[in-house]
């Protein structure tokens, strides 16, 4: 695991592989800050969805029982705070989940809706080279921040006409070797997810900042 990162112990069924290094092309994201600013300063024109509408939509797309998900189980945003978990139940009234840690099924963990992310199916195509993501670090069941370091390769699955990305090649944060080089690591696309501020971002939060009466006809 990356030096100093929590949750680095090997886990059964983990993933591991490396390829020769090549330079990444990282890029940042400040969507959540911009959205917060828009919500606090914008003129509301009545077009944004209501709280009830957003709640219905979240319930409709919520993860189902027995579905593998990424779950945030700590109060901090440090690396390893998101783990691989299994959904037991979603409560529509409180928008909370009961999940189980994939490494410890002896207890239930109650989490709010925005502490659970559904995993990739491999056909979304949302990650380009340089994208900042979270992914399961090899031989663990914890998610760590990383950068997509090579352009993803689309392949047609046998027996289907659906193009898929089976794996992504990443460079993880704090994963330098003794020479200061960060290796490329192959991770199944299913276990690569957006950063939380990208995953929970909604287009409706980009409220128009134009004041009333200044819009062109």
KEZA-158218 format. One line per 2 residues: number of its first residue (from 1); their letters; for each residue z, x negated, y negated of N, C-alpha, C, O. Coordinates in nm, 3 decimals. Layout:
! KEZA-158218
NUM = A = Z,X,Y,Z,X,Y,Z,X,Y,Z,X,Y ~ ...
! end
This chain:
! KEZA-158218
1 = XX = 0.000,-0.084,0.119,0.000,0.000,0.000,0.000,-0.087,-0.123,0.039,-0.204,-0.116 ~ -0.043,-0.033,-0.237,-0.040,-0.113,-0.360,0.100,-0.165,-0.387,0.198,-0.094,-0.362
3 = XX = 0.112,-0.289,-0.438,0.246,-0.346,-0.461,0.329,-0.258,-0.551,0.283,-0.212,-0.656 ~ 0.454,-0.234,-0.509,0.547,-0.156,-0.589,0.525,-0.007,-0.582,0.599,0.068,-0.645
5 = XX = 0.424,0.039,-0.506,0.397,0.182,-0.500,0.480,0.246,-0.392,0.499,0.186,-0.286 ~ 0.531,0.371,-0.416,0.611,0.440,-0.315,0.525,0.495,-0.203,0.403,0.507,-0.218
7 = XX = 0.587,0.527,-0.092,0.516,0.595,0.016,0.416,0.508,0.087,0.318,0.560,0.141 ~ 0.436,0.377,0.087,0.336,0.288,0.142,0.347,0.263,0.290,0.266,0.187,0.343
9 = XX = 0.441,0.322,0.359,0.457,0.297,0.501,0.341,0.356,0.578,0.294,0.465,0.544 ~ 0.290,0.286,0.682,0.181,0.339,0.761,0.217,0.474,0.822,0.332,0.497,0.861
11 = XX = 0.118,0.562,0.830,0.140,0.694,0.888,0.042,0.715,1.001,-0.070,0.663,0.997 ~ 0.082,0.790,1.100,-0.006,0.819,1.212,-0.130,0.887,1.163,-0.126,0.972,1.075
13 = XX = -0.246,0.846,1.222,-0.370,0.910,1.182,-0.421,0.862,1.047,-0.506,0.929,0.988 ~ -0.371,0.748,0.996,-0.413,0.698,0.867,-0.555,0.647,0.872,-0.619,0.653,0.977
15 = XX = -0.605,0.598,0.758,-0.742,0.553,0.748,-0.742,0.411,0.697,-0.659,0.376,0.613 ~ -0.833,0.327,0.743,-0.836,0.190,0.697,-0.975,0.131,0.717,-1.035,0.146,0.823
17 = XX = -1.025,0.064,0.612,-1.151,-0.009,0.620,-1.177,-0.070,0.485,-1.137,-0.013,0.384 ~ -1.244,-0.185,0.480,-1.280,-0.246,0.353,-1.424,-0.293,0.358,-1.479,-0.313,0.466
19 = XX = -1.485,-0.309,0.241,-1.619,-0.366,0.227,-1.610,-0.469,0.118,-1.512,-0.468,0.042 ~ -1.709,-0.562,0.105,-1.701,-0.667,0.002,-1.686,-0.609,-0.137,-1.739,-0.501,-0.165
21 = XX = -1.614,-0.681,-0.227,-1.587,-0.627,-0.361,-1.709,-0.628,-0.453,-1.798,-0.711,-0.438 ~ -1.711,-0.534,-0.548,-1.811,-0.528,-0.655,-1.743,-0.465,-0.774,-1.651,-0.385,-0.757
23 = XX = -1.786,-0.500,-0.898,-1.712,-0.450,-1.016,-1.726,-0.301,-1.036,-1.835,-0.247,-1.019 ~ -1.614,-0.231,-1.072,-1.619,-0.087,-1.098,-1.662,-0.059,-1.241,-1.676,-0.151,-1.322
25 = XX = -1.684,0.068,-1.273,-1.716,0.107,-1.409,-1.626,0.222,-1.449,-1.670,0.337,-1.455 ~ -1.498,0.192,-1.477,-1.403,0.300,-1.504,-1.434,0.375,-1.632,-1.492,0.319,-1.725
27 = XX = -1.393,0.501,-1.635,-1.404,0.579,-1.758,-1.282,0.668,-1.768,-1.227,0.711,-1.667 ~ -1.239,0.696,-1.892,-1.116,0.770,-1.914,-1.136,0.919,-1.922,-1.249,0.969,-1.917
29 = XX = -1.026,0.990,-1.934,-1.030,1.136,-1.947,-0.912,1.180,-2.028,-0.798,1.144,-1.997 ~ -0.936,1.260,-2.135,-0.827,1.310,-2.219,-0.839,1.459,-2.238,-0.804,1.512,-2.344
31 = XX = -0.888,1.528,-2.134,-0.913,1.671,-2.147,-0.787,1.750,-2.177,-0.788,1.841,-2.260 ~ -0.676,1.716,-2.108,-0.556,1.797,-2.124,-0.503,1.789,-2.266,-0.459,1.890,-2.321
33 = XX = -0.506,1.669,-2.327,-0.458,1.654,-2.464,-0.546,1.735,-2.559,-0.494,1.803,-2.648 ~ -0.678,1.727,-2.542,-0.769,1.802,-2.627,-0.749,1.953,-2.612,-0.753,2.028,-2.709
35 = XX = -0.726,1.996,-2.488,-0.706,2.139,-2.463,-0.576,2.187,-2.527,-0.572,2.296,-2.583 ~ -0.470,2.105,-2.517,-0.344,2.141,-2.580,-0.361,2.154,-2.731,-0.309,2.247,-2.793
37 = XX = -0.434,2.060,-2.790,-0.457,2.065,-2.934,-0.533,2.192,-2.971,-0.500,2.258,-3.070 ~ -0.635,2.226,-2.892,-0.714,2.346,-2.920,-0.628,2.472,-2.913,-0.639,2.561,-2.998
39 = XX = -0.543,2.479,-2.810,-0.459,2.598,-2.795,-0.363,2.614,-2.913,-0.333,2.726,-2.954 ~ -0.315,2.501,-2.966,-0.214,2.507,-3.072,-0.273,2.527,-3.212,-0.202,2.568,-3.303
41 = XX = -0.402,2.498,-3.230,-0.458,2.500,-3.365,-0.574,2.596,-3.382,-0.613,2.625,-3.495 ~ -0.631,2.647,-3.274,-0.755,2.723,-3.285,-0.732,2.869,-3.325,-0.624,2.925,-3.304
43 = XX = -0.837,2.927,-3.383,-0.838,3.071,-3.408,-0.868,3.143,-3.277,-0.968,3.111,-3.212 ~ -0.785,3.237,-3.238,-0.806,3.313,-3.115,-0.899,3.431,-3.144,-0.869,3.515,-3.228
45 = XX = -1.012,3.435,-3.073,-1.111,3.539,-3.101,-1.110,3.651,-2.998,-1.200,3.735,-2.998 ~ -1.010,3.654,-2.911,-0.999,3.761,-2.814,-1.083,3.743,-2.689,-1.084,3.830,-2.602
47 = XX = -1.154,3.628,-2.677,-1.243,3.608,-2.563,-1.177,3.533,-2.448,-1.227,3.537,-2.336 ~ -1.066,3.466,-2.472,-0.999,3.392,-2.365,-0.938,3.490,-2.265,-0.892,3.597,-2.305
49 = XX = -0.937,3.455,-2.136,-0.881,3.547,-2.037,-0.731,3.565,-2.056,-0.662,3.473,-2.099 ~ -0.682,3.683,-2.024,-0.540,3.713,-2.036,-0.460,3.640,-1.929,-0.517,3.588,-1.832
51 = XX = -0.329,3.637,-1.946,-0.241,3.576,-1.846,-0.258,3.647,-1.711,-0.264,3.581,-1.607 ~ -0.267,3.779,-1.713,-0.281,3.855,-1.588,-0.413,3.821,-1.519,-0.418,3.810,-1.396
53 = XX = -0.520,3.804,-1.598,-0.650,3.771,-1.539,-0.648,3.632,-1.477,-0.701,3.611,-1.368 ~ -0.586,3.537,-1.549,-0.577,3.402,-1.494,-0.494,3.402,-1.365,-0.528,3.332,-1.270
55 = XX = -0.388,3.481,-1.362,-0.302,3.488,-1.244,-0.378,3.546,-1.125,-0.366,3.496,-1.013 ~ -0.458,3.651,-1.148,-0.538,3.708,-1.040,-0.638,3.607,-0.987,-0.660,3.597,-0.866
57 = XX = -0.699,3.534,-1.078,-0.798,3.435,-1.036,-0.733,3.323,-0.955,-0.788,3.279,-0.854 ~ -0.615,3.277,-0.999,-0.547,3.172,-0.924,-0.507,3.221,-0.784,-0.513,3.144,-0.688
59 = XX = -0.466,3.347,-0.774,-0.429,3.401,-0.644,-0.550,3.409,-0.552,-0.540,3.385,-0.431 ~ -0.665,3.442,-0.611,-0.787,3.456,-0.531,-0.831,3.322,-0.472,-0.881,3.317,-0.360
61 = XX = -0.812,3.213,-0.548,-0.859,3.083,-0.500,-0.746,2.998,-0.442,-0.765,2.879,-0.415 ~ -0.629,3.058,-0.422,-0.515,2.982,-0.369,-0.543,2.932,-0.228,-0.619,2.994,-0.153
63 = XX = -0.482,2.821,-0.193,-0.493,2.768,-0.057,-0.432,2.865,0.043,-0.335,2.934,0.012 ~ -0.490,2.870,0.162,-0.447,2.964,0.266,-0.348,2.899,0.363,-0.338,2.777,0.369
65 = XX = -0.274,2.981,0.439,-0.181,2.926,0.538,-0.251,2.832,0.636,-0.364,2.858,0.678 ~ -0.184,2.724,0.671,-0.232,2.619,0.762,-0.340,2.530,0.702,-0.398,2.448,0.772
67 = XX = -0.368,2.546,0.573,-0.467,2.461,0.507,-0.401,2.331,0.460,-0.291,2.332,0.404 ~ -0.470,2.220,0.485,-0.423,2.091,0.434,-0.449,2.085,0.284,-0.556,2.125,0.237
69 = XX = -0.352,2.034,0.208,-0.364,2.024,0.063,-0.298,1.895,0.016,-0.230,1.826,0.091 ~ -0.321,1.865,-0.112,-0.243,1.761,-0.179,-0.129,1.831,-0.253,-0.153,1.930,-0.322
71 = XX = -0.007,1.782,-0.238,0.109,1.847,-0.297,0.193,1.745,-0.373,0.222,1.637,-0.322 ~ 0.232,1.781,-0.495,0.317,1.694,-0.576,0.463,1.725,-0.545,0.510,1.836,-0.568
73 = XX = 0.534,1.626,-0.493,0.671,1.650,-0.446,0.777,1.573,-0.524,0.893,1.569,-0.484 ~ 0.738,1.512,-0.637,0.835,1.444,-0.722,0.822,1.497,-0.864,0.725,1.565,-0.897
75 = XX = 0.921,1.467,-0.947,0.918,1.510,-1.087,0.839,1.415,-1.175,0.810,1.448,-1.290 ~ 0.803,1.299,-1.124,0.731,1.199,-1.203,0.584,1.200,-1.167,0.542,1.267,-1.073
77 = XX = 0.504,1.125,-1.244,0.361,1.113,-1.217,0.326,0.977,-1.160,0.211,0.932,-1.169 ~ 0.424,0.910,-1.101,0.398,0.777,-1.046,0.305,0.787,-0.926,0.290,0.892,-0.865
79 = XX = 0.241,0.673,-0.893,0.157,0.668,-0.775,0.236,0.707,-0.652,0.351,0.664,-0.635 ~ 0.176,0.789,-0.565,0.244,0.832,-0.445,0.322,0.960,-0.460,0.383,1.007,-0.364
81 = XX = 0.322,1.019,-0.581,0.398,1.144,-0.601,0.325,1.264,-0.540,0.386,1.369,-0.518 ~ 0.194,1.249,-0.512,0.118,1.352,-0.440,0.102,1.309,-0.295,0.066,1.195,-0.268
83 = XX = 0.130,1.402,-0.203,0.124,1.370,-0.060,0.036,1.471,0.012,0.003,1.577,-0.041 ~ -0.002,1.437,0.134,-0.075,1.529,0.219,0.022,1.629,0.280,0.123,1.590,0.340
85 = XX = -0.007,1.758,0.264,0.085,1.862,0.310,0.007,1.976,0.374,-0.116,1.981,0.368 ~ 0.081,2.067,0.434,0.020,2.183,0.501,0.081,2.311,0.442,0.203,2.325,0.437
87 = XX = -0.004,2.402,0.398,0.044,2.526,0.337,0.100,2.620,0.443,0.037,2.642,0.547 ~ 0.218,2.674,0.417,0.277,2.775,0.504,0.261,2.915,0.446,0.239,3.012,0.518
89 = XX = 0.274,2.924,0.312,0.264,3.056,0.249,0.241,3.041,0.099,0.290,2.946,0.038 ~ 0.167,3.137,0.039,0.152,3.146,-0.106,0.208,3.280,-0.151,0.172,3.384,-0.097
91 = XX = 0.295,3.277,-0.250,0.358,3.398,-0.303,0.284,3.440,-0.431,0.293,3.371,-0.533 ~ 0.213,3.551,-0.426,0.131,3.591,-0.540,0.216,3.633,-0.660,0.173,3.615,-0.774
93 = XX = 0.335,3.688,-0.636,0.416,3.736,-0.749,0.470,3.620,-0.833,0.474,3.629,-0.956 ~ 0.512,3.512,-0.768,0.569,3.398,-0.841,0.472,3.281,-0.852,0.502,3.182,-0.918
95 = XX = 0.356,3.292,-0.787,0.255,3.184,-0.785,0.318,3.052,-0.739,0.302,2.948,-0.802 ~ 0.388,3.060,-0.627,0.448,2.942,-0.567,0.403,2.929,-0.422,0.362,3.026,-0.358
97 = XX = 0.411,2.807,-0.372,0.374,2.776,-0.235,0.497,2.729,-0.156,0.588,2.669,-0.212 ~ 0.496,2.759,-0.026,0.580,2.688,0.070,0.488,2.593,0.145,0.389,2.636,0.205
99 = XX = 0.519,2.462,0.142,0.437,2.364,0.213,0.527,2.277,0.300,0.648,2.272,0.282 ~ 0.463,2.209,0.395,0.532,2.111,0.479,0.463,1.977,0.465,0.341,1.968,0.468
101 = XX = 0.542,1.872,0.450,0.492,1.736,0.451,0.428,1.709,0.587,0.485,1.742,0.690 ~ 0.308,1.650,0.586,0.241,1.619,0.714,0.322,1.522,0.799,0.306,1.519,0.921
103 = XX = 0.408,1.443,0.736,0.488,1.346,0.809,0.627,1.398,0.845,0.700,1.333,0.920 ~ 0.664,1.515,0.791,0.797,1.569,0.819,0.789,1.722,0.814,0.798,1.782,0.708
105 = XX = 0.772,1.783,0.930,0.756,1.929,0.938,0.888,2.001,0.960,0.890,2.119,0.995 ~ 1.000,1.929,0.938,1.130,1.990,0.966,1.180,2.079,0.852,1.277,2.152,0.870
107 = XX = 1.116,2.073,0.736,1.164,2.154,0.623,1.048,2.206,0.539,0.939,2.148,0.539 ~ 1.073,2.316,0.468,0.976,2.372,0.375,1.004,2.321,0.234,1.119,2.300,0.196
109 = XX = 0.897,2.301,0.158,0.909,2.259,0.019,0.848,2.368,-0.067,0.731,2.402,-0.049 ~ 0.925,2.423,-0.161,0.875,2.528,-0.252,0.818,2.461,-0.378,0.888,2.385,-0.446
111 = XX = 0.691,2.491,-0.410,0.624,2.426,-0.522,0.551,2.529,-0.608,0.503,2.629,-0.556 ~ 0.542,2.505,-0.741,0.462,2.592,-0.827,0.313,2.572,-0.799,0.274,2.471,-0.740
113 = XX = 0.230,2.666,-0.842,0.087,2.662,-0.811,0.018,2.536,-0.861,-0.076,2.487,-0.799 ~ 0.067,2.481,-0.976,-0.001,2.364,-1.031,0.054,2.232,-0.975,0.032,2.126,-1.033
115 = XX = 0.126,2.240,-0.862,0.165,2.121,-0.788,0.093,2.114,-0.654,0.132,2.037,-0.566 ~ -0.010,2.195,-0.638,-0.087,2.198,-0.513,-0.236,2.194,-0.546,-0.284,2.274,-0.627
117 = XX = -0.308,2.103,-0.484,-0.453,2.093,-0.500,-0.521,2.110,-0.365,-0.479,2.050,-0.265 ~ -0.626,2.190,-0.361,-0.706,2.202,-0.238,-0.791,2.077,-0.222,-0.829,2.014,-0.321
119 = XX = -0.822,2.042,-0.098,-0.897,1.921,-0.069,-1.047,1.945,-0.078,-1.094,2.059,-0.077 ~ -1.120,1.836,-0.086,-1.266,1.841,-0.099,-1.331,1.883,0.033,-1.278,1.858,0.141
121 = XX = -1.448,1.947,0.020,-1.530,1.978,0.138,-1.641,1.876,0.156,-1.711,1.877,0.257 ~ -1.657,1.786,0.058,-1.759,1.682,0.067,-1.893,1.719,0.009,-1.983,1.635,0.001
123 = XX = -1.908,1.846,-0.035,-2.038,1.888,-0.087,-2.033,1.927,-0.235,-2.128,1.983,-0.288 ~ -1.921,1.895,-0.302,-1.908,1.934,-0.442,-1.982,1.841,-0.537,-2.031,1.884,-0.641
125 = XX = -1.991,1.713,-0.501,-2.064,1.619,-0.585,-2.000,1.596,-0.720,-2.071,1.576,-0.819 ~ -1.867,1.599,-0.727,-1.800,1.590,-0.858,-1.761,1.447,-0.895,-1.706,1.426,-1.003
127 = XX = -1.787,1.349,-0.810,-1.746,1.213,-0.841,-1.866,1.119,-0.849,-1.941,1.105,-0.752 ~ -1.884,1.056,-0.963,-1.986,0.954,-0.981,-1.919,0.818,-0.982,-1.797,0.807,-0.987
129 = XX = -2.000,0.715,-0.977,-1.946,0.578,-0.988,-1.872,0.565,-1.121,-1.924,0.602,-1.226 ~ -1.751,0.511,-1.116,-1.671,0.496,-1.235,-1.571,0.608,-1.257,-1.485,0.597,-1.344
131 = XX = -1.580,0.717,-1.180,-1.488,0.829,-1.197,-1.346,0.788,-1.157,-1.326,0.715,-1.060 ~ -1.249,0.836,-1.233,-1.108,0.813,-1.201,-1.060,0.927,-1.112,-1.080,1.044,-1.145
133 = XX = -0.996,0.894,-1.000,-0.960,0.993,-0.899,-0.823,0.960,-0.842,-0.761,0.861,-0.879 ~ -0.777,1.045,-0.751,-0.664,1.013,-0.663,-0.716,1.021,-0.519,-0.802,1.104,-0.488
135 = XX = -0.664,0.935,-0.433,-0.711,0.934,-0.295,-0.600,0.884,-0.203,-0.510,0.811,-0.246 ~ -0.608,0.924,-0.078,-0.512,0.874,0.021,-0.536,0.726,0.044,-0.646,0.683,0.079
137 = XX = -0.430,0.648,0.024,-0.440,0.504,0.049,-0.443,0.481,0.199,-0.368,0.546,0.273 ~ -0.529,0.390,0.247,-0.541,0.366,0.391,-0.407,0.349,0.462,-0.318,0.278,0.414
139 = XX = -0.395,0.415,0.577,-0.279,0.410,0.666,-0.154,0.471,0.604,-0.042,0.440,0.645 ~ -0.171,0.559,0.505,-0.059,0.637,0.452,-0.103,0.783,0.443,-0.218,0.815,0.472
141 = XX = -0.012,0.870,0.402,-0.048,1.009,0.373,-0.012,1.041,0.228,0.017,1.155,0.194 ~ -0.015,0.938,0.142,0.012,0.955,0.000,-0.113,0.928,-0.083,-0.196,0.845,-0.047
143 = XX = -0.124,0.999,-0.195,-0.238,0.983,-0.284,-0.203,0.884,-0.396,-0.095,0.889,-0.454 ~ -0.299,0.794,-0.424,-0.282,0.694,-0.528,-0.403,0.698,-0.622,-0.513,0.737,-0.582
145 = XX = -0.382,0.657,-0.747,-0.491,0.656,-0.843,-0.591,0.547,-0.808,-0.554,0.438,-0.764 ~ -0.720,0.578,-0.828,-0.826,0.484,-0.793,-0.948,0.511,-0.881,-0.952,0.607,-0.957
147 = XX = -1.048,0.423,-0.868,-1.176,0.439,-0.937,-1.287,0.434,-0.833,-1.284,0.350,-0.743 ~ -1.383,0.526,-0.843,-1.500,0.523,-0.755,-1.582,0.400,-0.793,-1.635,0.392,-0.904
149 = XX = -1.593,0.304,-0.703,-1.653,0.176,-0.738,-1.798,0.159,-0.693,-1.863,0.062,-0.732 ~ -1.850,0.252,-0.615,-1.992,0.249,-0.576,-2.048,0.389,-0.579,-1.977,0.487,-0.556
151 = XX = -2.175,0.400,-0.609,-2.240,0.531,-0.618,-2.233,0.602,-0.483,-2.274,0.546,-0.382 ~ -2.180,0.726,-0.481,-2.171,0.800,-0.353,-2.308,0.823,-0.290,-2.409,0.838,-0.360
153 = XX = -2.310,0.825,-0.157,-2.435,0.845,-0.082,-2.434,0.983,-0.019,-2.344,1.017,0.059 ~ -2.535,1.064,-0.053,-2.548,1.197,0.005,-2.627,1.188,0.135,-2.727,1.116,0.142
155 = XX = -2.583,1.260,0.237,-2.653,1.264,0.365,-2.658,1.408,0.414,-2.565,1.486,0.392 ~ -2.767,1.443,0.482,-2.780,1.576,0.542,-2.706,1.577,0.675,-2.732,1.495,0.763
157 = XX = -2.613,1.671,0.689,-2.538,1.682,0.814,-2.630,1.730,0.926,-2.713,1.818,0.904 ~ -2.616,1.673,1.044,-2.696,1.714,1.158,-2.671,1.861,1.191,-2.557,1.906,1.197
159 = XX = -2.780,1.935,1.211,-2.769,2.076,1.244,-2.758,2.167,1.124,-2.750,2.289,1.139 ~ -2.757,2.109,1.003,-2.749,2.189,0.882,-2.848,2.135,0.779,-2.905,2.027,0.797
161 = XX = -2.866,2.210,0.673,-2.948,2.163,0.562,-2.862,2.131,0.440,-2.911,2.119,0.328 ~ -2.732,2.116,0.465,-2.638,2.094,0.355,-2.614,1.946,0.332,-2.569,1.877,0.422
163 = XX = -2.645,1.895,0.210,-2.614,1.755,0.181,-2.464,1.737,0.163,-2.397,1.821,0.102 ~ -2.411,1.628,0.216,-2.268,1.601,0.211,-2.244,1.456,0.171,-2.329,1.369,0.193
165 = XX = -2.128,1.431,0.113,-2.081,1.295,0.093,-1.966,1.275,0.191,-1.860,1.335,0.176 ~ -1.987,1.191,0.293,-1.886,1.175,0.398,-1.771,1.086,0.356,-1.657,1.107,0.397
167 = XX = -1.800,0.986,0.273,-1.695,0.894,0.230,-1.726,0.841,0.091,-1.840,0.843,0.045 ~ -1.622,0.794,0.026,-1.635,0.732,-0.105,-1.576,0.591,-0.099,-1.480,0.566,-0.026
169 = XX = -1.634,0.502,-0.177,-1.585,0.364,-0.183,-1.509,0.349,-0.314,-1.563,0.373,-0.422 ~ -1.382,0.308,-0.302,-1.291,0.310,-0.415,-1.224,0.174,-0.435,-1.218,0.091,-0.344
171 = XX = -1.173,0.156,-0.558,-1.077,0.049,-0.588,-0.949,0.116,-0.634,-0.949,0.192,-0.731 ~ -0.839,0.087,-0.565,-0.709,0.147,-0.598,-0.636,0.066,-0.704,-0.653,-0.056,-0.715
173 = XX = -0.555,0.136,-0.784,-0.468,0.069,-0.880,-0.367,-0.019,-0.806,-0.321,0.016,-0.697 ~ -0.332,-0.131,-0.865,-0.226,-0.219,-0.813,-0.251,-0.263,-0.669,-0.158,-0.273,-0.589
175 = XX = -0.378,-0.289,-0.637,-0.415,-0.326,-0.499,-0.477,-0.466,-0.493,-0.554,-0.496,-0.403 ~ -0.442,-0.550,-0.590,-0.499,-0.684,-0.592,-0.448,-0.770,-0.477,-0.333,-0.757,-0.434
177 = XX = -0.535,-0.859,-0.428,-0.492,-0.953,-0.325,-0.429,-1.076,-0.392,-0.407,-1.077,-0.513 ~ -0.400,-1.179,-0.312,-0.332,-1.297,-0.366,-0.416,-1.373,-0.467,-0.364,-1.456,-0.542
179 = XX = -0.548,-1.344,-0.470,-0.637,-1.410,-0.566,-0.666,-1.322,-0.687,-0.748,-1.357,-0.772 ~ -0.598,-1.209,-0.695,-0.618,-1.121,-0.809,-0.740,-1.031,-0.798,-0.777,-0.965,-0.895
181 = XX = -0.803,-1.028,-0.681,-0.921,-0.943,-0.661,-0.880,-0.810,-0.599,-0.793,-0.805,-0.512 ~ -0.944,-0.703,-0.644,-0.916,-0.569,-0.589,-1.025,-0.533,-0.489,-1.142,-0.526,-0.526
183 = XX = -0.991,-0.511,-0.363,-1.093,-0.482,-0.262,-1.148,-0.340,-0.276,-1.082,-0.250,-0.328 ~ -1.271,-0.322,-0.227,-1.329,-0.189,-0.213,-1.275,-0.130,-0.082,-1.263,-0.200,0.019
185 = XX = -1.243,-0.003,-0.085,-1.192,0.063,0.036,-1.267,0.193,0.059,-1.293,0.270,-0.034 ~ -1.301,0.217,0.185,-1.370,0.341,0.222,-1.267,0.449,0.251,-1.172,0.429,0.327
187 = XX = -1.287,0.566,0.189,-1.197,0.679,0.211,-1.281,0.804,0.238,-1.374,0.831,0.162 ~ -1.253,0.880,0.343,-1.326,1.005,0.366,-1.321,1.093,0.241,-1.216,1.106,0.178
189 = XX = -1.434,1.152,0.206,-1.443,1.229,0.081,-1.341,1.343,0.077,-1.298,1.385,-0.031 ~ -1.302,1.393,0.193,-1.205,1.502,0.197,-1.074,1.462,0.131,-1.005,1.547,0.075
191 = XX = -1.040,1.334,0.137,-0.912,1.288,0.086,-0.923,1.220,-0.050,-0.839,1.139,-0.087 ~ -1.029,1.255,-0.124,-1.045,1.208,-0.262,-1.046,1.331,-0.351,-1.127,1.422,-0.332
193 = XX = -0.956,1.335,-0.449,-0.941,1.453,-0.534,-0.941,1.413,-0.680,-0.917,1.296,-0.712 ~ -0.967,1.508,-0.771,-0.963,1.475,-0.914,-0.820,1.443,-0.960,-0.723,1.474,-0.890
195 = XX = -0.809,1.381,-1.077,-0.679,1.369,-1.140,-0.631,1.510,-1.176,-0.712,1.598,-1.203 ~ -0.499,1.532,-1.176,-0.448,1.667,-1.201,-0.500,1.732,-1.328,-0.530,1.851,-1.328
197 = XX = -0.511,1.655,-1.439,-0.556,1.716,-1.564,-0.700,1.763,-1.557,-0.740,1.851,-1.632 ~ -0.779,1.703,-1.466,-0.917,1.750,-1.447,-0.921,1.871,-1.353,-0.997,1.965,-1.376
199 = XX = -0.839,1.866,-1.248,-0.841,1.974,-1.149,-0.796,2.106,-1.209,-0.856,2.210,-1.181 ~ -0.691,2.104,-1.290,-0.635,2.228,-1.344,-0.692,2.264,-1.481,-0.648,2.361,-1.543
201 = XX = -0.788,2.188,-1.527,-0.853,2.216,-1.655,-0.940,2.340,-1.643,-1.008,2.358,-1.542 ~ -0.939,2.427,-1.745,-1.021,2.547,-1.747,-1.108,2.547,-1.871,-1.060,2.516,-1.981
203 = XX = -1.236,2.581,-1.855,-1.328,2.581,-1.968,-1.280,2.673,-2.080,-1.306,2.646,-2.197 ~ -1.209,2.781,-2.043,-1.165,2.876,-2.146,-1.063,2.814,-2.241,-1.037,2.869,-2.348
205 = XX = -1.005,2.700,-2.202,-0.908,2.635,-2.289,-0.974,2.565,-2.408,-0.907,2.529,-2.504 ~ -1.106,2.546,-2.401,-1.177,2.486,-2.513,-1.207,2.594,-2.616,-1.323,2.634,-2.631
207 = XX = -1.106,2.641,-2.685,-1.121,2.747,-2.783,-1.197,2.695,-2.904,-1.174,2.582,-2.947 ~ -1.286,2.777,-2.959,-1.365,2.738,-3.076,-1.273,2.714,-3.194,-1.190,2.798,-3.229
209 = XX = -1.287,2.597,-3.257,-1.201,2.563,-3.369,-1.254,2.612,-3.503,-1.192,2.590,-3.607 ~ -1.370,2.681,-3.501,-1.425,2.734,-3.626,-1.334,2.844,-3.680,-1.294,2.932,-3.603
211 = XX = -1.300,2.844,-3.811,-1.218,2.951,-3.867,-1.298,3.081,-3.877,-1.421,3.077,-3.876 ~ -1.232,3.196,-3.888,-1.302,3.324,-3.897,-1.400,3.325,-4.013,-1.370,3.276,-4.122
213 = XX = -1.520,3.381,-3.988,-1.619,3.397,-4.092,-1.708,3.278,-4.116,-1.800,3.284,-4.197 ~ -1.680,3.164,-4.044,-1.761,3.044,-4.066,-1.870,3.029,-3.964,-1.950,2.935,-3.973
215 = XX = -1.876,3.118,-3.865,-1.977,3.108,-3.760,-2.112,3.151,-3.811,-2.122,3.248,-3.886 ~ -2.216,3.079,-3.772,-2.353,3.116,-3.811,-2.395,3.238,-3.731,-2.358,3.249,-3.615
217 = X = -2.472,3.331,-3.790,-2.516,3.450,-3.717,-2.611,3.414,-3.604,-2.657,3.503,-3.533
! end
